[in-house]
Amino acid sequence: MESISLLLSEALSPYQVALTPCGAHGECLVSLSDTSGTLVVEREVNQAQLTDKRLLTDVVDGLHRDVLIAEGRLEPCVIAALRHAAEGKAFEHRT
């Protein structure tokens, strides 16, 4: 678990990462704090997401997005618009 915490800390720098077990089925609470110690984002993840490299990448990407939203640098509606545009392109390539 400590090596995963170090990986997350490196990937999410300059934020401080804390992993706390929080569920009966292997869930962990991932907490990100800024340099002043203020909590920026908390997310509950399954232990399996932290042990699989591909899933861990998804967790990091999601946390990056959550930080951008929490800091007001990205609006949730922008994310929805980007997803909608990406879905439209996927359909164009299939036809």
N, CA, C and O atoms as CSV, one atom per row, in Angstrom:
chain,resi,resn,atom,element,x,y,z
A,1,MET,N,N,0.833,-1.198,0.000
A,1,MET,CA,C,0.000,0.000,0.000
A,1,MET,C,C,0.873,1.254,0.000
A,1,MET,O,O,0.512,2.268,-0.599
A,2,GLU,N,N,2.022,1.181,0.674
A,2,GLU,CA,C,2.895,2.345,0.727
A,2,GLU,C,C,3.467,2.681,-0.653
A,2,GLU,O,O,3.613,3.852,-1.002
A,3,SER,N,N,3.790,1.645,-1.434
A,3,SER,CA,C,4.326,1.902,-2.777
A,3,SER,C,C,3.260,2.549,-3.660
A,3,SER,O,O,3.578,3.398,-4.493
A,4,ILE,N,N,2.014,2.159,-3.485
A,4,ILE,CA,C,0.924,2.778,-4.247
A,4,ILE,C,C,0.773,4.239,-3.831
A,4,ILE,O,O,0.548,5.108,-4.673
A,5,SER,N,N,0.893,4.503,-2.556
A,5,SER,CA,C,0.803,5.871,-2.057
A,5,SER,C,C,1.925,6.722,-2.646
A,5,SER,O,O,1.699,7.878,-3.006
A,6,LEU,N,N,3.118,6.169,-2.748
A,6,LEU,CA,C,4.240,6.899,-3.343
A,6,LEU,C,C,3.996,7.170,-4.825
A,6,LEU,O,O,4.278,8.264,-5.314
A,7,LEU,N,N,3.471,6.168,-5.542
A,7,LEU,CA,C,3.152,6.362,-6.959
A,7,LEU,C,C,2.113,7.460,-7.147
A,7,LEU,O,O,2.253,8.320,-8.016
A,8,LEU,N,N,1.072,7.422,-6.323
A,8,LEU,CA,C,0.028,8.446,-6.409
A,8,LEU,C,C,0.597,9.824,-6.072
A,8,LEU,O,O,0.264,10.813,-6.725
A,9,SER,N,N,1.445,9.885,-5.063
A,9,SER,CA,C,2.039,11.166,-4.676
A,9,SER,C,C,2.878,11.743,-5.807
A,9,SER,O,O,2.852,12.949,-6.055
A,10,GLU,N,N,3.617,10.884,-6.489
A,10,GLU,CA,C,4.434,11.338,-7.607
A,10,GLU,C,C,3.556,11.798,-8.772
A,10,GLU,O,O,3.821,12.834,-9.383
A,11,ALA,N,N,2.523,11.034,-9.072
A,11,ALA,CA,C,1.650,11.356,-10.203
A,11,ALA,C,C,0.797,12.588,-9.947
A,11,ALA,O,O,0.424,13.287,-10.889
A,12,LEU,N,N,0.485,12.864,-8.691
A,12,LEU,CA,C,-0.429,13.955,-8.361
A,12,LEU,C,C,0.268,15.135,-7.685
A,12,LEU,O,O,-0.386,15.991,-7.090
A,13,SER,N,N,1.572,15.174,-7.778
A,13,SER,CA,C,2.345,16.272,-7.214
A,13,SER,C,C,1.864,17.592,-7.831
A,13,SER,O,O,1.616,17.625,-9.036
A,14,PRO,N,N,1.727,18.633,-7.098
A,14,PRO,CA,C,2.237,18.949,-5.773
A,14,PRO,C,C,1.272,18.618,-4.634
A,14,PRO,O,O,1.508,19.021,-3.495
A,15,TYR,N,N,0.205,17.899,-4.919
A,15,TYR,CA,C,-0.773,17.572,-3.889
A,15,TYR,C,C,-0.258,16.462,-2.991
A,15,TYR,O,O,0.465,15.569,-3.432
A,16,GLN,N,N,-0.640,16.532,-1.732
A,16,GLN,CA,C,-0.290,15.499,-0.764
A,16,GLN,C,C,-1.383,14.450,-0.790
A,16,GLN,O,O,-2.567,14.775,-0.710
A,17,VAL,N,N,-0.983,13.180,-0.903
A,17,VAL,CA,C,-1.930,12.082,-1.034
A,17,VAL,C,C,-1.963,11.273,0.259
A,17,VAL,O,O,-0.923,10.946,0.832
A,18,ALA,N,N,-3.171,10.958,0.703
A,18,ALA,CA,C,-3.355,10.074,1.857
A,18,ALA,C,C,-4.301,8.956,1.444
A,18,ALA,O,O,-5.364,9.206,0.874
A,19,LEU,N,N,-3.903,7.716,1.737
A,19,LEU,CA,C,-4.754,6.547,1.491
A,19,LEU,C,C,-5.212,6.008,2.838
A,19,LEU,O,O,-4.395,5.735,3.717
A,20,THR,N,N,-6.523,5.857,2.993
A,20,THR,CA,C,-7.078,5.365,4.247
A,20,THR,C,C,-8.053,4.240,3.950
A,20,THR,O,O,-9.008,4.439,3.199
A,21,PRO,N,N,-7.833,3.041,4.532
A,21,PRO,CA,C,-8.820,1.970,4.353
A,21,PRO,C,C,-10.164,2.440,4.912
A,21,PRO,O,O,-10.216,3.049,5.980
A,22,CYS,N,N,-11.262,2.152,4.179
A,22,CYS,CA,C,-12.542,2.690,4.651
A,22,CYS,C,C,-13.722,1.743,4.462
A,22,CYS,O,O,-14.850,2.115,4.788
A,23,GLY,N,N,-13.508,0.546,3.953
A,23,GLY,CA,C,-14.653,-0.320,3.728
A,23,GLY,C,C,-14.346,-1.774,4.017
A,23,GLY,O,O,-13.188,-2.181,4.105
A,24,ALA,N,N,-15.402,-2.540,4.161
A,24,ALA,CA,C,-15.272,-3.958,4.459
A,24,ALA,C,C,-14.871,-4.781,3.248
A,24,ALA,O,O,-14.485,-5.941,3.386
A,25,HIS,N,N,-14.960,-4.186,2.051
A,25,HIS,CA,C,-14.672,-4.922,0.820
A,25,HIS,C,C,-13.413,-4.405,0.129
A,25,HIS,O,O,-13.285,-4.521,-1.089
A,26,GLY,N,N,-12.492,-3.841,0.889
A,26,GLY,CA,C,-11.225,-3.393,0.339
A,26,GLY,C,C,-11.230,-1.990,-0.226
A,26,GLY,O,O,-10.320,-1.636,-0.976
A,27,GLU,N,N,-12.212,-1.185,0.101
A,27,GLU,CA,C,-12.238,0.186,-0.386
A,27,GLU,C,C,-11.197,1.027,0.361
A,27,GLU,O,O,-10.860,0.753,1.513
A,28,CYS,N,N,-10.704,2.049,-0.323
A,28,CYS,CA,C,-9.776,3.004,0.267
A,28,CYS,C,C,-10.261,4.405,-0.047
A,28,CYS,O,O,-10.832,4.659,-1.108
A,29,LEU,N,N,-10.029,5.301,0.878
A,29,LEU,CA,C,-10.340,6.705,0.656
A,29,LEU,C,C,-9.050,7.390,0.240
A,29,LEU,O,O,-8.070,7.385,0.986
A,30,VAL,N,N,-9.048,7.977,-0.949
A,30,VAL,CA,C,-7.900,8.731,-1.441
A,30,VAL,C,C,-8.212,10.197,-1.191
A,30,VAL,O,O,-9.214,10.723,-1.677
A,31,SER,N,N,-7.344,10.849,-0.428
A,31,SER,CA,C,-7.534,12.264,-0.108
A,31,SER,C,C,-6.371,13.060,-0.659
A,31,SER,O,O,-5.212,12.689,-0.474
A,32,LEU,N,N,-6.681,14.157,-1.337
A,32,LEU,CA,C,-5.655,15.054,-1.865
A,32,LEU,C,C,-5.759,16.379,-1.134
A,32,LEU,O,O,-6.836,16.964,-1.023
A,33,SER,N,N,-4.617,16.841,-0.638
A,33,SER,CA,C,-4.548,18.130,0.039
A,33,SER,C,C,-3.541,19.009,-0.676
A,33,SER,O,O,-2.571,18.517,-1.254
A,34,ASP,N,N,-3.779,20.321,-0.635
A,34,ASP,CA,C,-2.818,21.226,-1.250
A,34,ASP,C,C,-1.643,21.444,-0.305
A,34,ASP,O,O,-1.595,20.850,0.772
A,35,THR,N,N,-0.703,22.286,-0.699
A,35,THR,CA,C,0.516,22.475,0.089
A,35,THR,C,C,0.261,23.095,1.459
A,35,THR,O,O,1.092,22.973,2.359
A,36,SER,N,N,-0.877,23.757,1.622
A,36,SER,CA,C,-1.214,24.323,2.929
A,36,SER,C,C,-1.965,23.334,3.815
A,36,SER,O,O,-2.284,23.636,4.965
A,37,GLY,N,N,-2.248,22.137,3.262
A,37,GLY,CA,C,-2.942,21.108,4.035
A,37,GLY,C,C,-4.445,21.116,3.884
A,37,GLY,O,O,-5.136,20.333,4.535
A,38,THR,N,N,-4.967,21.988,3.034
A,38,THR,CA,C,-6.405,22.069,2.812
A,38,THR,C,C,-6.859,20.921,1.914
A,38,THR,O,O,-6.285,20.691,0.850
A,39,LEU,N,N,-7.880,20.213,2.345
A,39,LEU,CA,C,-8.426,19.113,1.560
A,39,LEU,C,C,-9.018,19.648,0.263
A,39,LEU,O,O,-9.840,20.564,0.276
A,40,VAL,N,N,-8.590,19.066,-0.866
A,40,VAL,CA,C,-9.060,19.502,-2.173
A,40,VAL,C,C,-10.053,18.498,-2.743
A,40,VAL,O,O,-11.106,18.880,-3.253
A,41,VAL,N,N,-9.713,17.200,-2.656
A,41,VAL,CA,C,-10.539,16.147,-3.243
A,41,VAL,C,C,-10.453,14.895,-2.378
A,41,VAL,O,O,-9.391,14.550,-1.859
A,42,GLU,N,N,-11.585,14.226,-2.237
A,42,GLU,CA,C,-11.626,12.890,-1.632
A,42,GLU,C,C,-12.404,11.982,-2.571
A,42,GLU,O,O,-13.430,12.366,-3.132
A,43,ARG,N,N,-11.891,10.775,-2.725
A,43,ARG,CA,C,-12.590,9.812,-3.575
A,43,ARG,C,C,-12.384,8.418,-2.992
A,43,ARG,O,O,-11.275,8.051,-2.603
A,44,GLU,N,N,-13.470,7.648,-2.938
A,44,GLU,CA,C,-13.384,6.265,-2.499
A,44,GLU,C,C,-13.123,5.382,-3.712
A,44,GLU,O,O,-13.824,5.474,-4.720
A,45,VAL,N,N,-12.114,4.529,-3.609
A,45,VAL,CA,C,-11.777,3.628,-4.704
A,45,VAL,C,C,-11.667,2.209,-4.169
A,45,VAL,O,O,-11.415,1.995,-2.983
A,46,ASN,N,N,-11.857,1.257,-5.049
A,46,ASN,CA,C,-11.721,-0.146,-4.699
A,46,ASN,C,C,-10.246,-0.516,-4.704
A,46,ASN,O,O,-9.475,0.014,-5.505
A,47,GLN,N,N,-9.852,-1.410,-3.826
A,47,GLN,CA,C,-8.459,-1.844,-3.739
A,47,GLN,C,C,-7.942,-2.353,-5.089
A,47,GLN,O,O,-6.779,-2.135,-5.427
A,48,ALA,N,N,-8.799,-3.029,-5.861
A,48,ALA,CA,C,-8.397,-3.561,-7.165
A,48,ALA,C,C,-7.973,-2.444,-8.113
A,48,ALA,O,O,-7.104,-2.648,-8.960
A,49,GLN,N,N,-8.578,-1.267,-7.978
A,49,GLN,CA,C,-8.215,-0.138,-8.830
A,49,GLN,C,C,-6.798,0.353,-8.537
A,49,GLN,O,O,-6.164,0.976,-9.388
A,50,LEU,N,N,-6.313,0.075,-7.351
A,50,LEU,CA,C,-4.988,0.528,-6.963
A,50,LEU,C,C,-3.905,-0.492,-7.287
A,50,LEU,O,O,-2.719,-0.160,-7.273
A,51,THR,N,N,-4.294,-1.713,-7.574
A,51,THR,CA,C,-3.304,-2.754,-7.832
A,51,THR,C,C,-3.144,-3.079,-9.314
A,51,THR,O,O,-2.153,-3.698,-9.701
A,52,ASP,N,N,-4.088,-2.678,-10.141
A,52,ASP,CA,C,-4.008,-2.896,-11.578
A,52,ASP,C,C,-3.499,-1.607,-12.229
A,52,ASP,O,O,-4.079,-0.540,-12.026
A,53,LYS,N,N,-2.425,-1.703,-13.006
A,53,LYS,CA,C,-1.782,-0.518,-13.576
A,53,LYS,C,C,-2.735,0.300,-14.450
A,53,LYS,O,O,-2.737,1.529,-14.376
A,54,ARG,N,N,-3.528,-0.357,-15.261
A,54,ARG,CA,C,-4.472,0.338,-16.142
A,54,ARG,C,C,-5.549,1.047,-15.320
A,54,ARG,O,O,-5.898,2.194,-15.602
A,55,LEU,N,N,-6.069,0.364,-14.311
A,55,LEU,CA,C,-7.100,0.973,-13.465
A,55,LEU,C,C,-6.528,2.104,-12.621
A,55,LEU,O,O,-7.207,3.099,-12.365
A,56,LEU,N,N,-5.279,1.950,-12.189
A,56,LEU,CA,C,-4.633,3.005,-11.409
A,56,LEU,C,C,-4.472,4.266,-12.262
A,56,LEU,O,O,-4.636,5.382,-11.768
A,57,THR,N,N,-4.154,4.084,-13.528
A,57,THR,CA,C,-4.062,5.220,-14.449
A,57,THR,C,C,-5.407,5.930,-14.545
A,57,THR,O,O,-5.460,7.160,-14.560
A,58,ASP,N,N,-6.494,5.162,-14.609
A,58,ASP,CA,C,-7.837,5.756,-14.647
A,58,ASP,C,C,-8.127,6.535,-13.365
A,58,ASP,O,O,-8.725,7.610,-13.409
A,59,VAL,N,N,-7.701,5.989,-12.220
A,59,VAL,CA,C,-7.905,6.679,-10.943
A,59,VAL,C,C,-7.168,8.013,-10.946
A,59,VAL,O,O,-7.730,9.034,-10.550
A,60,VAL,N,N,-5.913,8.009,-11.390
A,60,VAL,CA,C,-5.119,9.240,-11.432
A,60,VAL,C,C,-5.756,10.249,-12.378
A,60,VAL,O,O,-5.857,11.430,-12.043
A,61,ASP,N,N,-6.188,9.798,-13.561
A,61,ASP,CA,C,-6.850,10.700,-14.508
A,61,ASP,C,C,-8.108,11.310,-13.898
A,61,ASP,O,O,-8.362,12.505,-14.052
A,62,GLY,N,N,-8.891,10.489,-13.208
A,62,GLY,CA,C,-10.104,10.981,-12.557
A,62,GLY,C,C,-9.804,11.981,-11.456
A,62,GLY,O,O,-10.515,12.974,-11.301
A,63,LEU,N,N,-8.755,11.721,-10.693
A,63,LEU,CA,C,-8.375,12.648,-9.626
A,63,LEU,C,C,-7.878,13.972,-10.204
A,63,LEU,O,O,-8.174,15.038,-9.662
A,64,HIS,N,N,-7.125,13.906,-11.300
A,64,HIS,CA,C,-6.702,15.142,-11.972
A,64,HIS,C,C,-7.916,15.963,-12.393
A,64,HIS,O,O,-7.953,17.176,-12.188
A,65,ARG,N,N,-8.906,15.300,-12.981
A,65,ARG,CA,C,-10.126,15.985,-13.412
A,65,ARG,C,C,-10.857,16.575,-12.203
A,65,ARG,O,O,-11.324,17.713,-12.253
A,66,ASP,N,N,-10.953,15.806,-11.126
A,66,ASP,CA,C,-11.640,16.284,-9.925
A,66,ASP,C,C,-10.940,17.508,-9.333
A,66,ASP,O,O,-11.600,18.427,-8.848
A,67,VAL,N,N,-9.602,17.523,-9.370
A,67,VAL,CA,C,-8.848,18.671,-8.866
A,67,VAL,C,C,-9.137,19.901,-9.726
A,67,VAL,O,O,-9.356,20.993,-9.202
A,68,LEU,N,N,-9.135,19.718,-11.041
A,68,LEU,CA,C,-9.438,20.845,-11.929
A,68,LEU,C,C,-10.817,21.419,-11.651
A,68,LEU,O,O,-10.995,22.637,-11.648
A,69,ILE,N,N,-11.785,20.555,-11.420
A,69,ILE,CA,C,-13.149,20.999,-11.105
A,69,ILE,C,C,-13.180,21.689,-9.743
A,69,ILE,O,O,-13.773,22.759,-9.604
A,70,ALA,N,N,-12.537,21.077,-8.728
A,70,ALA,CA,C,-12.544,21.638,-7.374
A,70,ALA,C,C,-11.886,23.011,-7.328
A,70,ALA,O,O,-12.288,23.872,-6.545
A,71,GLU,N,N,-10.875,23.214,-8.165
A,71,GLU,CA,C,-10.178,24.496,-8.180
A,71,GLU,C,C,-10.818,25.497,-9.135
A,71,GLU,O,O,-10.328,26.618,-9.274
A,72,GLY,N,N,-11.905,25.104,-9.793
A,72,GLY,CA,C,-12.607,26.011,-10.685
A,72,GLY,C,C,-11.932,26.204,-12.031
A,72,GLY,O,O,-12.247,27.151,-12.752
A,73,ARG,N,N,-11.004,25.315,-12.380
A,73,ARG,CA,C,-10.308,25.436,-13.665
A,73,ARG,C,C,-10.990,24.648,-14.767
A,73,ARG,O,O,-10.596,24.738,-15.930
A,74,LEU,N,N,-12.006,23.876,-14.416
A,74,LEU,CA,C,-12.764,23.101,-15.393
A,74,LEU,C,C,-14.186,22.938,-14.876
A,74,LEU,O,O,-14.399,22.558,-13.725
A,75,GLU,N,N,-15.142,23.224,-15.724
A,75,GLU,CA,C,-16.549,23.100,-15.352
A,75,GLU,C,C,-17.066,21.715,-15.748
A,75,GLU,O,O,-16.715,21.217,-16.818
A,76,PRO,N,N,-17.885,21.088,-14.914
A,76,PRO,CA,C,-18.435,19.770,-15.254
A,76,PRO,C,C,-19.150,19.752,-16.601
A,76,PRO,O,O,-19.120,18.737,-17.297
A,77,CYS,N,N,-19.790,20.854,-16.982
A,77,CYS,CA,C,-20.495,20.890,-18.267
A,77,CYS,C,C,-19.506,20.798,-19.435
A,77,CYS,O,O,-19.858,20.292,-20.501
A,78,VAL,N,N,-18.284,21.278,-19.243
A,78,VAL,CA,C,-17.259,21.177,-20.286
A,78,VAL,C,C,-16.879,19.716,-20.487
A,78,VAL,O,O,-16.692,19.269,-21.619
A,79,ILE,N,N,-16.767,18.981,-19.399
A,79,ILE,CA,C,-16.451,17.558,-19.482
A,79,ILE,C,C,-17.548,16.836,-20.253
A,79,ILE,O,O,-17.260,16.014,-21.124
A,80,ALA,N,N,-18.797,17.136,-19.939
A,80,ALA,CA,C,-19.917,16.501,-20.640
A,80,ALA,C,C,-19.879,16.828,-22.131
A,80,ALA,O,O,-20.140,15.961,-22.965
A,81,ALA,N,N,-19.559,18.067,-22.463
A,81,ALA,CA,C,-19.493,18.466,-23.876
A,81,ALA,C,C,-18.360,17.744,-24.591
A,81,ALA,O,O,-18.523,17.312,-25.732
A,82,LEU,N,N,-17.212,17.611,-23.927
A,82,LEU,CA,C,-16.081,16.899,-24.528
A,82,LEU,C,C,-16.413,15.429,-24.752
A,82,LEU,O,O,-16.067,14.863,-25.789
A,83,ARG,N,N,-17.075,14.815,-23.793
A,83,ARG,CA,C,-17.471,13.400,-23.946
A,83,ARG,C,C,-18.460,13.248,-25.093
A,83,ARG,O,O,-18.363,12.316,-25.890
A,84,HIS,N,N,-19.400,14.162,-25.167
A,84,HIS,CA,C,-20.400,14.114,-26.235
A,84,HIS,C,C,-19.729,14.258,-27.602
A,84,HIS,O,O,-20.077,13.549,-28.546
A,85,ALA,N,N,-18.777,15.168,-27.705
A,85,ALA,CA,C,-18.054,15.371,-28.966
A,85,ALA,C,C,-17.241,14.126,-29.322
A,85,ALA,O,O,-17.180,13.740,-30.489
A,86,ALA,N,N,-16.621,13.501,-28.330
A,86,ALA,CA,C,-15.826,12.298,-28.577
A,86,ALA,C,C,-16.714,11.146,-29.031
A,86,ALA,O,O,-16.318,10.356,-29.888
A,87,GLU,N,N,-17.910,11.048,-28.462
A,87,GLU,CA,C,-18.839,9.987,-28.868
A,87,GLU,C,C,-19.272,10.196,-30.326
A,87,GLU,O,O,-19.395,9.236,-31.087
A,88,GLY,N,N,-19.498,11.435,-30.696
A,88,GLY,CA,C,-19.885,11.751,-32.061
A,88,GLY,C,C,-18.804,11.364,-33.053
A,88,GLY,O,O,-19.103,10.851,-34.131
A,89,LYS,N,N,-17.544,11.607,-32.697
A,89,LYS,CA,C,-16.429,11.224,-33.568
A,89,LYS,C,C,-16.307,9.724,-33.675
A,89,LYS,O,O,-15.955,9.201,-34.732
A,90,ALA,N,N,-16.596,9.021,-32.588
A,90,ALA,CA,C,-16.516,7.557,-32.622
A,90,ALA,C,C,-17.558,6.995,-33.589
A,90,ALA,O,O,-17.289,6.030,-34.305
A,91,PHE,N,N,-18.733,7.593,-33.607
A,91,PHE,CA,C,-19.766,7.136,-34.534
A,91,PHE,C,C,-19.403,7.449,-35.980
A,91,PHE,O,O,-19.709,6.662,-36.876
A,92,GLU,N,N,-18.760,8.578,-36.219
A,92,GLU,CA,C,-18.363,8.953,-37.565
A,92,GLU,C,C,-17.374,7.966,-38.145
A,92,GLU,O,O,-17.432,7.659,-39.336
A,93,HIS,N,N,-16.457,7.458,-37.314
A,93,HIS,CA,C,-15.449,6.520,-37.786
A,93,HIS,C,C,-16.033,5.136,-38.052
A,93,HIS,O,O,-15.472,4.373,-38.839
A,94,ARG,N,N,-17.118,4.810,-37.425
A,94,ARG,CA,C,-17.719,3.480,-37.565
A,94,ARG,C,C,-18.548,3.362,-38.846
A,94,ARG,O,O,-18.732,2.255,-39.354
A,95,THR,N,N,-19.037,4.446,-39.363
A,95,THR,CA,C,-19.933,4.373,-40.518
A,95,THR,C,C,-19.203,4.186,-41.807
A,95,THR,O,O,-19.827,4.108,-42.865
